[in-house]
């Protein structure tokens, strides 16, 4: 046999005779559940009271609007637009009252 004919003698010692199957490749991957358990979720990083980091403006109406915005990360994304619209409207009303 020629040394370059692709025979078994061309493969270095210790290498498998075939490529690993998809199942064998997946078995070599780290367990995702272990990784997820080790990484804290974003919810765990948030303070329990969303107003904890919300500054006071001195105007109760504005403070209430900021509190509602601080609570957005506890709501479903589908609810965000409605809350933001309500807060925007409340802030516009507050400005209009101050200007009028």
Secondary structure, 3 states (H helix, E strand, C coil): CCCCCCCHHHCCCCCCCCCCCHHHHHHCCCCHHHHHHHCCCHHHHCCCCCCCCCCCCCCHHHHHHHHHHHCHHHCCHHHHHHHHHHHHHHHHHHHHHHHC
